[in-house]
Amino acid sequence: MIRILQQDNRITKILFAVIIGFAIITMVITLVPGVFDNSATNDPNTFATVHEPGILGRFGWNSSTIKMTEVNQLATRQLQQQRLPEFLMPYMTQRAGQVLVQRQILKNEADRLSLQATDEDLRRELETGPFAQYLFPGGKYIGDDAYMNFVQNFFQVSRSDFESQVKSDMELQRLQALITGGVSVSDQAVREAYRTRGTKVKFDYAVISADDLRKTINPSDVDLEKFFKDNQARYATAIPESRKVQYVAFDASNIPGGKPQISDADVQAYYNQHQSQYQVKEQVKVRHILIAVPAGADSKTDAAAKAKAEDLLKQIRNGGNFADLASKNSDDPGSKAQGGELGWLDRGRTVPEFDKVAFALNPGQISDVIKTQFGYHILQVEDKKTAHLRPLSEVKSEIVPILEQQRTGAAEQTYASQLAADAKKNGLDKAAQARGLHVVNTDYVAKDGVIPGLSDSSALLTQAFSVVKGADPASVSTGDGFAVFQVTDIKPAHAPDFAQYKSHILDDYREQQVPLLLNTQLKKLDDRAKVLNDLKKAAAEMNLPIKTSDLVAKDAQVPEIGSMGGPASVAFTLNKGTISDPINLGRAGVVLTVTDKQEPTADEIAKNFDQTKEQLLNRQRDEIFSVYVGNLTKKYEDAGAIRYSKRQPASPTLPAGN
């Protein structure tokens, strides 16, 4: 599951697209120069302050503060929503801060133009806007308690904050509508746009592969030596720095006293301190069958879906196999292949109607047909777990290894510190000998190399390349223990001998020659094809295979060409039978000739006219509003009306499991 049943993902999209994200601002921020140039405050809790340009603004009138908590919340949500790695958090934090700054600038401008939303405007928006399906399903209000639960569950803000955000967004939408209200596109432009988008072509094409060309480039040693000499700067540090390391490694078996012993009292103390980890939530294990009803479906479609669900329920109650019927009939792609199996669900994880029925049934029971915003469901509860604390007897086997690992790690670290201190005083050889350990001397090894005998030498090498030769012995983890090491010699990065590096030089030479050769061969193919007026004959003369595409549109992918929206899109501008100019794709090149071309009919253009027109209008509106936002932000920047904090705290760590 629960792709289709987890708290409706459309709500999350609304949150980012309608309230906090404000997509237009996000598009614009990377275009605005000078951001963060004028710092003024040292408050670590403040990202920036924004005031209206002018004397009154400078005295604090109409001044607003962007708090770091707001910035971090937005950055964290965007990072998680886009499934980006955590190391990008600093970048996302700055980006989120700029979004909120520009949102405040736009709100100032909207307020100046008296575009504020009233309470009555808010009521109409909630009843008819994107939240209506959740707050006013079927036109009926869900009630204050359900409303507050909805806001808290999905947005983690108070009702008043939520309504304030919706009002603010309405205000910004009005501003955008005001700025872009005069945008228009001609009917001819609409027809041409759809004609271009709807055109399909089929073509023959000959491919010249850069990899194949590379194999034909076989320079003499004289040529390579000249290339090597001409590119001395390129190879000056081609052989990276390497270092010799002397180290002593050990694991838990070498520690005096052996493996730490864990008593029952130790286990009990850990259990008492970490009981929250052993709390089991109320859960239910469920299968379901979904007969989907598309949003906005008419009553006939709804009735047909309900009838199908009721027929399936009848089959199940008459002995039909639930899993088989789910596999054959369910419209939930996330569980259909597993016979409707959703696994263990926490309370509140699914939409309310589903959640209520699932937790009301006992194991083995089958629900009546129920309806949610996704359609009609039949539920089968397989098992249930009540909320409880797992007893110590059950989790002891989990706790003991944790305590053993903690104490072993602490003992190893203490032993490593003692060994390093002894080595600093008496030398690594004597310190190792006194403990019955063996000293290892490596050959020269690069920073990204591997030290044989250590399960993980990456940390040791990273640290070894950060100290000077002969620095005091230092300890470092090796994955299954610790090591104490010293750097005994350093060989700086240097140029290689020609003979030693010949294969690399050959690769570099070929890489440099390939683009020129590719262009030469492409032009030769193209010229010959046009002289013969036959691409197939020209390709045969150059021993190149001819391939044929399917009938494709601009959004298609063609083997060895890739996206038809790239350089090969020239095919859509050619007449049938025309041979293209050379098309360089980087790793390959093609020449093509169009064998079939199908443009949309007048009826198809007319049918899609309104949709295409709206798309063109939206594109132009976005472009115009982007320019407006950029100019307005620059105005604030130039006037010193944005003050960024010099001391911004580190971005928060993402919660585990998200």
HUCORMO-V871772 format. One record per residue. N is the residue number from 0. RES is the residue in three letters. SS is DSSP state (H for helix, E for strand, - for the rest). PSI is psi as a letter, one per 30 degrees, with the letter a starting at -180 (* if undefined). Layout:
{{N RES SS PSI} {N RES SS PSI}}
//
This chain:
{{0 MET - b} {1 ILE - i} {2 ARG - e} {3 ILE - f} {4 LEU - f} {5 GLN E l} {6 GLN - k} {7 ASP - j} {8 ASN H f} {9 ARG H f} {10 ILE H e} {11 THR H e} {12 LYS H e} {13 ILE H e} {14 LEU H e} {15 PHE H e} {16 ALA H f} {17 VAL H e} {18 ILE H d} {19 ILE - e} {20 GLY - e} {21 PHE - i} {22 ALA H e} {23 ILE H e} {24 ILE H e} {25 THR H e} {26 MET H e} {27 VAL H f} {28 ILE H e} {29 THR H f} {30 LEU H f} {31 VAL - j} {32 PRO - l} {33 GLY - g} {34 VAL - k} {35 PHE - g} {36 ASP - f} {37 ASN - i} {38 SER E k} {39 ALA E e} {40 THR E l} {41 ASN - g} {42 ASP - j} {43 PRO - f} {44 ASN - f} {45 THR E k} {46 PHE E e} {47 ALA E l} {48 THR E k} {49 VAL E k} {50 HIS E l} {51 GLU - k} {52 PRO - k} {53 GLY - l} {54 ILE H e} {55 LEU H e} {56 GLY H e} {57 ARG H f} {58 PHE - g} {59 GLY - f} {60 TRP - k} {61 ASN - h} {62 SER E k} {63 SER E k} {64 THR E k} {65 ILE E j} {66 LYS E k} {67 MET H e} {68 THR H e} {69 GLU H e} {70 VAL H e} {71 ASN H e} {72 GLN H e} {73 LEU H e} {74 ALA H e} {75 THR H e} {76 ARG H e} {77 GLN H e} {78 LEU H e} {79 GLN H e} {80 GLN H e} {81 GLN - f} {82 ARG - h} {83 LEU - l} {84 PRO - l} {85 GLU H f} {86 PHE H f} {87 LEU H g} {88 MET H e} {89 PRO H e} {90 TYR H e} {91 MET H e} {92 THR H e} {93 GLN H e} {94 ARG H e} {95 ALA H e} {96 GLY H e} {97 GLN H e} {98 VAL H e} {99 LEU H e} {100 VAL H e} {101 GLN H e} {102 ARG H e} {103 GLN H e} {104 ILE H e} {105 LEU H e} {106 LYS H e} {107 ASN H e} {108 GLU H e} {109 ALA H e} {110 ASP H e} {111 ARG H e} {112 LEU - g} {113 SER - h} {114 LEU - g} {115 GLN - k} {116 ALA - k} {117 THR - l} {118 ASP H e} {119 GLU H e} {120 ASP H e} {121 LEU H e} {122 ARG H e} {123 ARG H e} {124 GLU H e} {125 LEU H e} {126 GLU H f} {127 THR H f} {128 GLY - a} {129 PRO - f} {130 PHE - f} {131 ALA H e} {132 GLN H f} {133 TYR H e} {134 LEU H f} {135 PHE - h} {136 PRO H k} {137 GLY H g} {138 GLY H g} {139 LYS - k} {140 TYR - k} {141 ILE - f} {142 GLY - l} {143 ASP H e} {144 ASP H e} {145 ALA H e} {146 TYR H e} {147 MET H e} {148 ASN H e} {149 PHE H e} {150 VAL H e} {151 GLN H e} {152 ASN H e} {153 PHE H f} {154 PHE H f} {155 GLN - h} {156 VAL - l} {157 SER - l} {158 ARG H e} {159 SER H e} {160 ASP H e} {161 PHE H e} {162 GLU H e} {163 SER H e} {164 GLN H e} {165 VAL H e} {166 LYS H e} {167 SER H e} {168 ASP H e} {169 MET H e} {170 GLU H e} {171 LEU H e} {172 GLN H e} {173 ARG H e} {174 LEU H e} {175 GLN H e} {176 ALA H e} {177 LEU H e} {178 ILE H e} {179 THR H g} {180 GLY - f} {181 GLY - g} {182 VAL - k} {183 SER - l} {184 VAL - k} {185 SER - l} {186 ASP H e} {187 GLN H e} {188 ALA H e} {189 VAL H e} {190 ARG H e} {191 GLU H e} {192 ALA H e} {193 TYR H e} {194 ARG H e} {195 THR H e} {196 ARG H e} {197 GLY H f} {198 THR - k} {199 LYS E k} {200 VAL E l} {201 LYS E k} {202 PHE E l} {203 ASP E k} {204 TYR E k} {205 ALA E k} {206 VAL E k} {207 ILE E j} {208 SER E k} {209 ALA H e} {210 ASP H e} {211 ASP H e} {212 LEU H e} {213 ARG H e} {214 LYS H f} {215 THR H f} {216 ILE - j} {217 ASN - i} {218 PRO - l} {219 SER - l} {220 ASP H e} {221 VAL H e} {222 ASP H e} {223 LEU H e} {224 GLU H e} {225 LYS H e} {226 PHE H e} {227 PHE H e} {228 LYS H e} {229 ASP H f} {230 ASN - h} {231 GLN H e} {232 ALA H e} {233 ARG H e} {234 TYR H g} {235 ALA - e} {236 THR - h} {237 ALA - e} {238 ILE E j} {239 PRO - l} {240 GLU - k} {241 SER E l} {242 ARG E k} {243 LYS E k} {244 VAL E k} {245 GLN E k} {246 TYR E l} {247 VAL E k} {248 ALA E k} {249 PHE E l} {250 ASP - a} {251 ALA H f} {252 SER H f} {253 ASN H f} {254 ILE - k} {255 PRO - k} {256 GLY - f} {257 GLY - a} {258 LYS - k} {259 PRO - k} {260 GLN - k} {261 ILE - k} {262 SER - l} {263 ASP H e} {264 ALA H e} {265 ASP H e} {266 VAL H e} {267 GLN H e} {268 ALA H e} {269 TYR H e} {270 TYR H e} {271 ASN H e} {272 GLN H f} {273 HIS - h} {274 GLN H f} {275 SER H f} {276 GLN H f} {277 TYR H g} {278 GLN E k} {279 VAL E k} {280 LYS - l} {281 GLU - k} {282 GLN E l} {283 VAL E k} {284 LYS E k} {285 VAL E k} {286 ARG E l} {287 HIS E l} {288 ILE E k} {289 LEU E k} {290 ILE E j} {291 ALA E k} {292 VAL - j} {293 PRO - k} {294 ALA - k} {295 GLY - g} {296 ALA - l} {297 ASP - l} {298 SER H e} {299 LYS H e} {300 THR H e} {301 ASP H e} {302 ALA H e} {303 ALA H e} {304 ALA H e} {305 LYS H e} {306 ALA H e} {307 LYS H e} {308 ALA H e} {309 GLU H e} {310 ASP H e} {311 LEU H e} {312 LEU H e} {313 LYS H e} {314 GLN H e} {315 ILE H e} {316 ARG H f} {317 ASN - g} {318 GLY - g} {319 GLY - k} {320 ASN - j} {321 PHE H e} {322 ALA H e} {323 ASP H e} {324 LEU H e} {325 ALA H e} {326 SER H e} {327 LYS H f} {328 ASN H f} {329 SER - k} {330 ASP - g} {331 ASP - j} {332 PRO - f} {333 GLY - f} {334 SER - f} {335 LYS H e} {336 ALA H f} {337 GLN H g} {338 GLY - h} {339 GLY - g} {340 GLU E k} {341 LEU E f} {342 GLY E a} {343 TRP E k} {344 LEU E k} {345 ASP E l} {346 ARG - k} {347 GLY - g} {348 ARG - f} {349 THR E l} {350 VAL - l} {351 PRO H e} {352 GLU H e} {353 PHE H e} {354 ASP H e} {355 LYS H e} {356 VAL H e} {357 ALA H e} {358 PHE H f} {359 ALA H f} {360 LEU - l} {361 ASN - l} {362 PRO - k} {363 GLY - f} {364 GLN - l} {365 ILE E k} {366 SER - l} {367 ASP - l} {368 VAL - k} {369 ILE E l} {370 LYS E k} {371 THR E a} {372 GLN - f} {373 PHE - f} {374 GLY E b} {375 TYR E k} {376 HIS E l} {377 ILE E k} {378 LEU E k} {379 GLN E j} {380 VAL E k} {381 GLU E e} {382 ASP E l} {383 LYS E l} {384 LYS E k} {385 THR - l} {386 ALA - k} {387 HIS E l} {388 LEU E k} {389 ARG - k} {390 PRO - l} {391 LEU H e} {392 SER H e} {393 GLU H e} {394 VAL H f} {395 LYS H e} {396 SER H f} {397 GLU H e} {398 ILE H e} {399 VAL H e} {400 PRO H e} {401 ILE H e} {402 LEU H e} {403 GLU H e} {404 GLN H e} {405 GLN H e} {406 ARG H e} {407 THR H e} {408 GLY H e} {409 ALA H e} {410 ALA H e} {411 GLU H e} {412 GLN H e} {413 THR H e} {414 TYR H e} {415 ALA H e} {416 SER H e} {417 GLN H e} {418 LEU H e} {419 ALA H e} {420 ALA H e} {421 ASP H e} {422 ALA H e} {423 LYS H e} {424 LYS H e} {425 ASN H f} {426 GLY - k} {427 LEU H e} {428 ASP H e} {429 LYS H e} {430 ALA H e} {431 ALA H e} {432 GLN H e} {433 ALA H f} {434 ARG - g} {435 GLY - g} {436 LEU - l} {437 HIS - k} {438 VAL E k} {439 VAL E k} {440 ASN E k} {441 THR - l} {442 ASP - a} {443 TYR - k} {444 VAL E k} {445 ALA E l} {446 LYS - e} {447 ASP - g} {448 GLY - a} {449 VAL - k} {450 ILE - j} {451 PRO - k} {452 GLY - f} {453 LEU - k} {454 SER - e} {455 ASP - j} {456 SER - g} {457 SER H e} {458 ALA H e} {459 LEU H e} {460 LEU H e} {461 THR H e} {462 GLN H e} {463 ALA H e} {464 PHE - g} {465 SER - g} {466 VAL - l} {467 VAL - l} {468 LYS - k} {469 GLY - g} {470 ALA - l} {471 ASP - k} {472 PRO - k} {473 ALA E l} {474 SER E l} {475 VAL E k} {476 SER E k} {477 THR - g} {478 GLY - e} {479 ASP - g} {480 GLY - b} {481 PHE E l} {482 ALA E k} {483 VAL E k} {484 PHE E l} {485 GLN E k} {486 VAL E k} {487 THR E f} {488 ASP E l} {489 ILE E k} {490 LYS E j} {491 PRO - l} {492 ALA - k} {493 HIS E l} {494 ALA - k} {495 PRO - l} {496 ASP - k} {497 PHE H e} {498 ALA H e} {499 GLN H e} {500 TYR H g} {501 LYS H e} {502 SER H e} {503 HIS H e} {504 ILE H e} {505 LEU H e} {506 ASP H e} {507 ASP H e} {508 TYR H e} {509 ARG H e} {510 GLU H e} {511 GLN H e} {512 GLN H f} {513 VAL H e} {514 PRO H e} {515 LEU H e} {516 LEU H e} {517 LEU H e} {518 ASN H e} {519 THR H e} {520 GLN H e} {521 LEU H e} {522 LYS H e} {523 LYS H e} {524 LEU H e} {525 ASP H e} {526 ASP H e} {527 ARG H e} {528 ALA H e} {529 LYS H e} {530 VAL H e} {531 LEU H f} {532 ASN - h} {533 ASP - j} {534 LEU H e} {535 LYS H e} {536 LYS H e} {537 ALA H e} {538 ALA H e} {539 ALA H e} {540 GLU H e} {541 MET - g} {542 ASN - h} {543 LEU - k} {544 PRO - k} {545 ILE E k} {546 LYS E l} {547 THR E k} {548 SER - l} {549 ASP - l} {550 LEU - j} {551 VAL E l} {552 ALA - a} {553 LYS - f} {554 ASP - g} {555 ALA - l} {556 GLN E k} {557 VAL E k} {558 PRO - k} {559 GLU - f} {560 ILE - e} {561 GLY E b} {562 SER E k} {563 MET - f} {564 GLY - f} {565 GLY - b} {566 PRO H e} {567 ALA H f} {568 SER H f} {569 VAL H f} {570 ALA H e} {571 PHE H f} {572 THR H f} {573 LEU - l} {574 ASN - l} {575 LYS - k} {576 GLY - f} {577 THR - k} {578 ILE E k} {579 SER - l} {580 ASP - l} {581 PRO - k} {582 ILE E j} {583 ASN E j} {584 LEU - g} {585 GLY - d} {586 ARG - f} {587 ALA E l} {588 GLY E k} {589 VAL E l} {590 VAL E k} {591 LEU E l} {592 THR E k} {593 VAL E k} {594 THR E f} {595 ASP E k} {596 LYS E k} {597 GLN E j} {598 GLU - l} {599 PRO - k} {600 THR - l} {601 ALA H e} {602 ASP H e} {603 GLU H e} {604 ILE H e} {605 ALA H e} {606 LYS H e} {607 ASN - g} {608 PHE H e} {609 ASP H e} {610 GLN H e} {611 THR H e} {612 LYS H e} {613 GLU H e} {614 GLN H e} {615 LEU H e} {616 LEU H e} {617 ASN H e} {618 ARG H e} {619 GLN H e} {620 ARG H e} {621 ASP H e} {622 GLU H e} {623 ILE H e} {624 PHE H e} {625 SER H e} {626 VAL H e} {627 TYR H e} {628 VAL H e} {629 GLY H e} {630 ASN H e} {631 LEU H e} {632 THR H e} {633 LYS H e} {634 LYS H e} {635 TYR H e} {636 GLU H e} {637 ASP H e} {638 ALA - f} {639 GLY - g} {640 ALA - f} {641 ILE E k} {642 ARG E j} {643 TYR E k} {644 SER E k} {645 LYS - f} {646 ARG - j} {647 GLN - k} {648 PRO - l} {649 ALA - k} {650 SER - k} {651 PRO - l} {652 THR - k} {653 LEU - k} {654 PRO - k} {655 ALA - k} {656 GLY - f} {657 ASN - *}}
//
